[in-house]
Amino acid sequence: MAASALTPSFLGKPIEICIVTRDYHRTLTGLSTLGIGPWRIYTCSPTNTTQQTYRSRPSAFTIKFCFAELSPGGIVYEVIQPMPGSGPTIFEEFLEQKGEGVHHIAYDCNGVPMEERVRLFRERGFECVQGGKWRGDNEFIFFESEETGTCFETITFEEGWEYPEPDEWFPVEAGLEKKSN
């Protein structure tokens, strides 16, 4: 496709890059040797995430997800581990088909409403493959297409959103420092 025929990107700015793993503690340990961290660790499950879907069907899935900010307002590193015995996920598929590694990049889609984002992805041939609404106000949807061979995520954050207290910190000392400040 000629450069002049390209349609403008609606993706906006990249906000997150995600690695999928079978063992988040091992992966966080390795990434920490590169100076990436501290890590906030959360659980996404049917108890705190509504509208859970997998390939357009309801799915009660559970994953561990971990966040580390490189700089305030900059790219966030995410590590995801699908939990054994939960419903199907694209993360488990990825591990089975490709092994551990970089899974997706998330974009802000220039702040357009989620319904519009879904429409724009679908117009471009992308399928909604996983989604949910974590803690009632953070909607996330993953999209794939055969042409790109990769996955894209889009997330909405409410105005003034701040990270909630995580289930755990890595390293543990980081959580102790945050609580003492």
Secondary structure, 3 states (H helix, E strand, C coil): CCHHHCCCCCCCCEEEEEEECCCHHHHHHHHHCCCCCCEEEEEECCCCEEEEEECCEECCCCEEEEEEECCCCCCEEEEEEECCCCCCCHHHHHHHHHCCEEEEEEECHHHCCHHHHHHHHHHCCCEEEEEEEECCCEEEEEEECCCCCCEEEEECCCCCCCCCCCCEEECHHHHHHHHHC
